[in-house]
Amino acid sequence: MRVVRYALGLALLLIVGAAGAAGWLFYRAMPDYSGRVAIPGLTGETRVWSDAYAVPHIFAPDMNSAARALGWLHASERLFQMETQRRAGEGRLAEMLGGDLVRVDRFIRTLGVPELAQSSFAALSPEAQAEYLLLGDAPAPWTPEDSLVIGKLLGLQLSHNYRIELLRARVAAKLGADKVGWIFPDLTLNSPITTEPVAHPDHSALDAFDALARWSPFARGASNEWAIAGARTATGKPILANDPHLELSAPILWYLARIVTPQGSVEGATVPGLPVVLLGRNDHIAWGFTTADTDTQDLFVETVDPADPGKYLTPDGSRAFATRDEIIHVKGGADVKLTVRATRHGPVLSDIDARMRAVAGPGKAMALAFTGLSDKDTTFEAILKLDAARNWDEFLAAMRLFQTPTQNIAYADVAGNIGYFSPGLVPVRKAGDGLTPADGASGKFDWTGFVPFEKLPQLFNPSTGFLFNANNAVIPISEEATFGRDWEEPWRARRIQQLLDADEKQTLDASAAMQTDHLSLALVAAKPLMASIKPSDDQARRALALVAGWDGVTEAGRPEPLIAETFLYELHKALLIDTTGVDLDDEFGPLSATATLSIVKHHPEMCGNAGAPDPACAATLARALGSALQRIAARQGADMGKWTWGAEQVAILTHKVFAHVPGLDWWSDLSFPSSGDFYTLDRGGGFDTPKGEPLARTQGAGYRGVFDLADPARSRFIIATGQSGHIFSRHYRDLLPLWRAGRAIALAGSEDELKAKGATVTIFAPP
């Protein structure tokens, strides 16, 4: 027994010691928010005041010094995030995280992102290059090219229409070309178009089911933005709002910062590793971004030379594939050799994608043409100039340098102007519409150049007094230039239209409330279908009665949105997944409300099957409801009174690494039951949901900004988690309660005012 006691005591001592050592390591990693720091390259003393939420207010002699201080702050709070993003953009995740990431590394290496970042840095002006010289830190010195890699990675995330092209081809192979139009119908009338705003449209037409004629495209990012002219605000000056919807995580992508120099100030959302304010305002203008979903990618099916597999056919004869070898190092495994091939159109993706090989067929290769693969990308310089722009003309001058990813940028200024511009390179094709993979050998579908800057979608001081975009259509499809048609479903855009029409004098509070609106017009449109179902039992009767009396607001604690969402999920599965035999969820999300509802209304022949046709879709609707109720009961029990939407719509705010470490998983996890859905302004749902959790919330407005151009200092900002990436820091999670409640903070005040409010100061000086 004495030996056992000694052994237990020693084990306890070792556990306590290990815990203490781990705690000390975590403590040492946390930054101080006061003191003095020497940074090379500063032109003078730079003071950083950290407020109650660790948001830095950087007072610097110039923007170069401010950028160096911002880089130090990014590294001190988010170094792991920066390093992970850098490795992802360089195709080096497998050497840190193991063999499961080889697939991702293959894709990045095939695109050649690191090499493109290096050549793009050389294309920047000397002034822009100077802004990129950030302070390096372990595990390896940070280079300017590393920052461009992160920018390229973000651009790839927001440019993805080539997958829609591939999906159209796969669906056509399953259903036939004539039915592809049912799954991918064109945009028709009565949907909001950003460059053609309308005040007080006919809402009966907007909400009419016959107007729902298209299906949501693949879209990894979604966002809202609006700008309202002074004639329609309580202050007489514009209001601008923006909330980009990207992947939720802890910490969130964004990091708030404010920079004050003698030349002016700029504040808003930054991305760790990038020395600019990406979304925000300066002393003169405010701006916001949404993804434009422009068609900037084409897949070309190349014909391999039958006489020489190392060559492919072109209009000018046979040409050799450009090749290079890559070595992917794998943690705990053998190195993986990758031979990358490229054609005159771009990198060959079919070498790493079995679905592309199947679509291309024998003797073929599929290559990607993408504007984001430019080796002279000056997009960073565009953002740098945007941060300093003072008016519409300077804003447009900045946009001329913007290449990728194409964005919808809302604009407002203190002079009272509002505007919209969609910058970026948009290809002009010899022929074709870019909707499906095109023949590469003939040259008939080659790109001939890009849409001229002056013809890019834009709007300035519209007569409506407002403009908005929620990833909806930017221009009519009939326009001459091919901007694509893979925009998001118009539900959020219609809701913005409703709310702006209902409020003749918009306020900052009203715009903030719009950002957290939870009314789902898609589910409202689904209610008549549910009302047509004849209940087969008491459970179905009770469920339908609940939905019939429901207003469409998707609150976390209610059962009605759970019933309606799960019904739409099961109907989507029956009509689209089971019918096509193609897994569409990753590309379209779990609901595809527009296409699902449109098929029932306009193409009921897709209901049922050859052995059991269902021409009116009645049996299909009833089965979808039955499957939905069974699914809910299996997960939440038979008592309908205890069902809640929030139990399914869980906002996934987990750390990418610590979520897999026992003990640290629960501590680092900030997930919570949430309101909203895939179609509400407070965006929920998402793509790439956890296995078995198709209705989980993996997307959301990780950043929100609302700008008052009458008094810019009253502008509000919030991010979803906290400023810090250190899980034991109080600033890892301290902004989350505000974000959940729809509240925000201001970034304002002189140094004396910040000090009086308890802010602490770190002084940066040259060595």
N, C-alpha and C positions, 0 to 999 in steps of 0.2 A: 504493500500500500504506500510505503514511503517513496518507493521508486515511481509509482503512478502519480503521486502528488508532485514530486519533482518534475516529472515529465509534463504534467498538465501546467505546472507553473512556468516551465521553460517555454512551452507552446504559447501560453498566454503572453509571456514576455516578448516572444518573437512576433506575435500578431500585433501587439501594441507598438512594438518598435517599427514594424513594417508600415503600420498605419501612420505612425508619427513621421516616418521618412517620406511617405507619399504625401502627407499633408504639408510637410516642409517644402517639397518640390512644387506642389500646387501654389503654395503661398509665395515662393520665390518668383514664380512665373507672373504673378499679378503686378500690374504697373502701379507706380506711385503717381499721385495727382498733384504733387508739389515737389519743389526742389529745382536743381539746375542741371542742365544736360548740355554737353558740348556736341555740336553737329558741324562737320566740315561743310564749307560752301555757302554758309549764311552770309548775307551782306550786312547784317546787323542783328541786334537783340530781337528775339521773337518771343512773345509771351502768350501762353495758352492757359486760359481760364476754363476750368472744368466745372460745369454746373452740377446741380443735385443729381442729375442722371448721367453724369460723365460725358455730356456732350461738349466737345471742345469749341471754344471761341478763340480763334487764332488771330492775334494782333501782330502783324508782321510789317517790315519796311517795304516789302514788295511781294509779288506772287511767287517768285522763285523760292524765297525763304519760306513762305507759307506752305508751298508744296512739299518742301523738305520736312517741315514740321508735321504736316499731315501724313507723310509716308512713315515717319517715326511712330506716330499715334496709331496708324493702321497696324503696323508690325507689333506694337506693344499690346494691342487688344485682340487682333485677329490674325496673328501669324500663322496659326494652323490652317485657317480658312484660305489665306493667301497661298500657302505652300500647296494645299490640296488643289486649288484652282490652277496654280502654275503647272503642277504635275499633270492634271487632267488635260490642259491645253498643249502640253508637250508630249502626250502619249506615254506617260511614265507612272501611271497609277499602279500597274501590276507589280512594279518593283517595291512599292510600299505596302500594298494591300493584298497581293497574291493573284493567283491564276484566274479568279473570277473576273478580273478587270482587263484581261488580255483583249477581249472583244472590243472594249472601248478604246484601248490603246491602238489596236489595229486601224480603227476608223480614223482617229486623229492623225496617225502616222501616214495613212493613205492620202489624206487631204493635204499633208505637208504644212500644218499650221505653224510650227516653230520657225521654219524657213521663211514663211510669208511674213511673220512678225519681224524678223530681222531685216528683210528687204523693205518692209513698210516703214520701219524706223528711219532708214536711210532716206526715205522720200519726204520726211517731215522737214519743216523749216528749222533753222538753228534755234529760233525762239521756242518752238514746240519741243525740240529735243532737250533743251535746257530744263523744261518743266518736268521731264521724265527722270532726271537724275536723283532718284530717291536713295535714302540711306539703306544700305544692306544690313542684314542680320542673319544669324544662324537660322536654318541649317546651311544656307548657301547665300552668298551675296545676291541681293536683288538687282536685276539689271533692267534697263529701259525696255528691252525686248520682252521681259517677263510680263510687264504691264500690258504691252500690246497683245501678248498671248491671252491674257484674261479678257481683253476687249474682243478678241477674235472668238473666244469661247462663248461669250455672251451673244455675239452676233450669230454664231451657229445655232444656239438655242432658240433664237427668234427667227430663224430662216429654215423652213422645213417643207416647202411645197413639193419638193421632189418625191417625198413619200406619198403625197396624194396622187402624183402621176403614176407611181408604181401601183398604188392601191386601185386606181381606175382600171389599169391593165389586168390586175388579178381578178377584179370583180367581173370585168368583161369576159374573161376566160371561163368564169363559172356560170354567168347568167346570159351571156350574149350581149353584143354591143347595143342592141335596142333598149335593153333594160337598165343600162348604166345611167341613162338620163333620169330614171326614176330614183336612183340612189343619189345621184349628183345633179339635181335639177338646177337650172339657171335662176339667178335672182330676178324676180319680177317686180311689178309696181308695188307701191304702198309699203316699201321698206325704207327706213331712213338712209340717206346718202349724205355723207359728211360735207361734200362740196356743194350740195344743193339743199341747204337747211330750209325748213318750212316751219313757220309759227302756226300753232293751232291747226294741225292737219285734221282730216276727217278720221277721228279715232275709231268710228265704226268700221271704216275700211281697213285701218291698221290692224284691228283686232280680228277682222273677219278671217275665218279659217282658210278660205280660198286663196288668200294672199300669201299663205305659208308655202313657199315653193322651192325651198332649198335646204340643204343639210349642212351642219357644222363641219368645217374642215379640221384636219389635224392642226392643232395650235397649242404649242407648249407654253406660250405666254399669252395673257389676255389682260386688258386694262381698260380703265375709264378715264376720260378727260372732258372737260368743258370749259369754255370761256364765255363770260356774260358781259355785255357792254354796259356802260354806266347808265344808259337810259332804262335799263331793266334791273338796276340794283338800288338798294336803299341809300348808298353813299354817293351815287352819281359817278362812280369810277368802276372799272372792271373788277370782276372776281374770276379767278381761275382755280380749277381743282384738278387733281391728278392722283390716281391710285393704280400703279402697275400690279398686275396679278401674276406672280411667278411662283416657283416652288417654295413651299413653306419648309422651314428648317430652323434649328436652333444652333448657333445664332442665325438670324436672318441675313440675307445677302447684304442689306443696306447698313450704312454707318452715317449718322448725322454729323454735320460739321458746319461751322460758320467761320468765314475768313474775312478779316478787316485789314485793309491796307490804305495808304494815302491815296491810292488810285481808285478806291471804292471797295465795296463789300460784295460777297456772294455767299449764299447759304443754301443748304438742302441736303439731298441724299447723295452720298458718295459710295463707291464700291471699293472695298479694301484692295489696294494694289494699283488703283488708278488715281492720279493726282489732280482730279478735277471734280467739280460738282456736276453730277450727271443730270439731276432733276432738281429744280429749285427756282431761285430768284437772285437778282442782284439789285442795285439801287434803282434801276430803271425799268427792267422787264421781269416777267415771270414766264415759266414754260413748263410743259408736261409732255410726256411721251406715251403713246400706245403703239403696239405692233401693227404694222400696215398689212401684213400678210400678202405683200405684193409678190407676183410670180417672178422671182429672180433666179430660179434654178430650173434647168432642163436636163432630163436624162436622154442621152443619145445611145442608140443601139449600134455599136460598131461591128463591122463584118471582118472577121479574122481572115487574112490572106490564106486561101486554101493551099497555096504553094509554100508558104512560110509562116508558121504560127507566131513568129516573132514580129510580124507586121500586120497591119490592118489597112483596109481600103479607104481611099479618099477620092474626091473628084479629080485629083491630079495623079492618081495612081496609088501604088502601095507605099506605105510609110512605116518605119519601124516604131514600135512602142517605145516611149521613153521609160527607162527602168532605173530603179535604185533599190538597194538592199537596206533593210532596217533590222536592228536587233532589239527585241523587247526583253528586258530583264524581268524575271518573275521571282518574287519573294517566295522562298521555300520550294522553288521548282526550277526546271531547266529553262535556259533562254529559248525564246521563240524567234525564229528567223522569218522575216516578212519581205517578200519581193513586191514592190509597188510598181504598177504599170500606169502609164498615163497616155492619153491620146491628145490630138489637137483641141479637143473639147474640154478635157480635164481628166482628173484621176479616175481610174477604173474601179468602180465600187463592187461590181459583180464578183471580183476576186475574193471579197470578204463577206459577201451577202448571198446566201443560198437562194433566197426568194428572187433576187435580181437575176441570178443565173438561170432560174427556172423560167422567168418571164422572157429573158433574152433569147434563150434556146441554144441549141448546139451551133458551134462555129461562130458565136457572137460574144461580144463583151459590152457591158453597159458602163458608160462614162458620165460623170457629172460636170455640167457647166454651171458655174455659180459666181455671181458678182462678188461674193465675199472672199473669193480666192485670189483677189488682186494682190500683186506683190508691191503695189504702190498705194496702199490704203492710207488716206489722210483723214479718216473719220475722227481720230483723236484731236487733231488740230481744229476740226470743226467745233468740237465740244469746248475746247479751250477758248476759241473766239466767241462762242455762244455765252460762256460765263462772263465775258466782258462787253457784250453787245449792249447798246444804249437805245436802239430804236429798231423799227421794222427793216430799214435798209441794211443796217449792220447785222441784224439777224439773218437776212437773206444772204449776205456776203459770207457769213459763217456756214450756212447750209450748202453753199457751192462746194465745200470741201468734204461734205458728208457722203460716204459711199455705202456703208453697210452696217447693220441691217436696216432696210427701209423702215421708216417710222412715220407715225402721224404725230406732228408736234403742234400743240396748241400754244398760242402766244397771247400775251396781254402786256400793256405798258402803262406807265404812270400818266402819259399824255391822254389816255382814254381809248387807245386802239386795241382791237382784238384781231387775231388772225390765225391761220392754219397753213401748214406747209408739210408736204410729204417728201422729204429728201431721200436720196440714195440712187444708186445705179439701177436702172430698169432696162432690160435688154429689148432691142428691136429685132424681130425675126424676119427672115426672108419670106417665110410662109408658115402656116400652122398657128395654133393657139397656145402651145406649151402645156396642154392639159394631160397629155399622155406621152410616153417615151417615143422619141422620133428617130427616124433612120439617120445614121451619121455618115454613111458612105457617100450618099448622093450629093450632100451639101445643100439640099433644098430647104432645110430647116435651120441652117446656120444663123448665128447672130451677125448682124451687120453693124452694130453699134449700140448706143444707148439713147433713151428718150432725152431730148434736150432739156436743160434745166428749166427753161421758161415754160415748158409744157407739163412739168410735174404738177400734181394736184395741189391747189392752193386756194386760199380764200382770205379776204381782208375786209374787215368792217362790214359784214353782211347786213342786209336790211332787217333781218329777223331779230337782230340784237343779241344773238347767241350762236354758238357752234359747238358741236360735240362729236366725239367718236368713242365707240365701245367695241373696236375691232370689226365694226360693220362695214358695209360697202362704202368705198371712198368716192368712186365715180360710177356712172352707169356703165354696164357691160358693153353697150354699143359704142363706147368711145373708141377712136381709131387706135390709140396706143394700147398695147396688150399689158394691162396691169394685173391680169388674172381675175379669178372669181372665187378664190378659196378663202373668203372672209368668214368671220364667225356668224353664227345665227343672230338675228336682229333683236332678240328678247331684251337684252340690257339697253340697247340703243332706244328701243321703244319706251322703256321705262324712264330713261332720261328725258325723252321728249315729253312724256306725260307730266313729269314733275316740273320741268321748266315751264311748260304751258300753264300749269296750275299756280305758279308763283310769279306775279307781275313785277315784284320788287324783291329780288333775291338778296339774301344776307349771307354772311360768312357761316352762321350757324345752320342755315338751310342747306348750303352746299355740303357742310360736314355731315349733316343728317342723311343727305342723299347717298353719300359714300357708304353708309351702313344700312341702307334700305334692304329689306328682306322679302319684298313681294316678288314672287316668281310668276311672271306672265306666262311662261311655258306651262306651268302646272294649272294656271287658270284656264288655259286653252285645252288642257287635257280633261277638265271636269265634265264637259258634255259627253265625252266618250265613256267616262266612268258611269255617268248617269244613265246611259243607254243599256248598261249591263243588267240582266235579270238575275238577282241574287239566288244562289243555289242553297244557301243555308243561313242560319241566324247570324253567324259571324260575318258573312259577306254583307248581309242586310245592315248590320250595325256599322260596318266600315264605310259602306256607300252613304249612309245617312250622315256620318261624321263629315265626309268630304263634301257632301252637298251643301252643308251649312258653313263651310269654311271659306275664308276670304283670300286664300292664296299666300298668306304671310308664313314664311318658313321658320318659325321660332323653334329653338332647340327643345323646349319642354313639351311640345304638342305632338299628338299622335297623327293628326291629319297629314302633315307634310311627309311623314314616314310612309303612310299608306299610299299616297299619290306618287311619291318618288319611286317606291319599290314596284308599284304597278307599272310605271313607265319604263323602269329598268327591265322588267320581265317582258313587256311588250316589245321593247327594242331588241331584246335577245331573240324573241320568237320571229320577228319580222325581218331582221337584218342579219344577225349572226347565224341563226340556224338556216336561213334561206340562202345566203351567199356561201356559207361554208368557209368564210374568211373571218379571222379574228380582227374585228375593227376597233375594239375598245381602246387600244393604245393610241390609235390615231384620232378617234372621235370622242372619247369619253364614254361613260356607261349609259347615256340616255338618248342622244341624237334626237331631241324632241321634234324638231321641224320635220325631218324625214319620216320619223316614226308616225307622227300624226298625219302627215300628208299622204303616206301610203294607205292608211286606213280610209282616208277620204277619197283619194283619186285613183288608187291602184289596189283595190281590195282583192284582186286576183292573186296578190302575193300572200294573202292569208291562207292558212291551211296548207295542203300539199296535194300532189296528184292523186293520192289514194283517198283523201278526205278533203275535198275543196270546201272553202268557207267564203262564198262570194260576198257576204255582207260583213265578214269579220266578227260576227257576233260570238261564235264559239271561241275564236282566238282571244278576244277581249276578256271573255269569262275565264278562260284558262290562265291568262296573264294575271287576273285578279286573284284567282285561287292560288297560283304559285307564289304571288307576292305575300298573301296572308300566311301561307305555310312557312315561307322563309322568315317572316317577322316572328311568328310564334315560336319557331325553332330557336331563334336568337334571343328573344325577349320574353318568352312565356306566353301562355294562353290568355292572360288577363289584358284585354285591350286598354283598359284604364291606366295601365302602367307603361304602355308603349310611349317612347319618346324619339323624336327625330334626332336629337343630339347624340343618342347612343350609337347611331350609325354615322352621322356627320361629325366625326371627331377630327378636329384640326390637328394634323400631325406636325408637331414642333419638336423634333427629336434631333439629337446630336449625331452626326454621321458616323462617329467612331464610338463615343461613350455609350451610345444606345445599345452596343453589343458587349459591354463590359459589365458583368454582374456587380451589383452594388452601386455603380455609377449610372446605370441605365435609368433607374427611377429618379435619381437626383437630377440628372441632366434633362429629363423629359418634361417639356412644358405643354404637352398636348392637353386638349380640353374639349368637351362637347360644345358644338357651336351651332349657330343659326345660319340661315342662308342656304343657297344651293348653286348649282352650276350656272344658273340663269339669273341670279339676283345681282344687284349692283355690288353688294358685299359678296364677292365671288366665293363660292364654295366648290365642292366636288374636286375634280381634277383628273389628270392622267397618271398612269403608272401608280395606281393605288395598291396598297398592300394586298397580297394574295388572300382571297376570301373576304376582302373589305371593299367591294366595288363602289360603295357610296361614301367612303371616307373623304375627308377634305385634305387634299395635298396641294391645293393652290389657294392663293388669297392675296389680299392687298398688304404685302409685307411692309409697304411704305405708303403713307397718305400725306398729301400736301394740299393746303387750301390757302390761297393767296389773295390778300386785300391790297389792291393797287391804290386805294385812297390813303392807306396808312400801311406800307409794306411791313413795318415792324410788328403788326398784328397778325401776320401770316402764321399758320400753324403747321406743325410737322409731327409725325409719329412713325415709329417702326414697331414691328410686331413683338420683338423679344426685349433686347437691351443692347447697349453699346458694346459690351464686352463679350468675348468668346470664352472667357475663363469660367467654368461652370460653378466654381465656388465664390465667384465675385457677386456682390449684391447687384451689380450692373448687368449681370447675365440675363435677368428676368424682370427688372424693375419697371420697364415700360409696358410690359404685357397687360397689367390691369387697365392702364389707360387705353391701350389699343382695343381691348375687348369691350370697353365701355364706350368706344367711339370718341374718346377725348384725345387731346393733342397738346403740344407745348409750343411756346414761341421761342425763337432764337434771336434775342435782342438784348440791348443794354450796353452802356459804356463799361470800361474796366472798373470804374468806381462803383457803378450800380451792381455789377456782377459780384464784386467783393462784398458789398453790403448785404447781398443775398446769400452769402456763405460760400461762394465759389472759391476754389483753390487754384493757385497759379504754379505753372511750371515754366521756368525761364530757359529758353534755348539760346545759346550763344556760340559763336565760332570758337574753335579750340584755342 
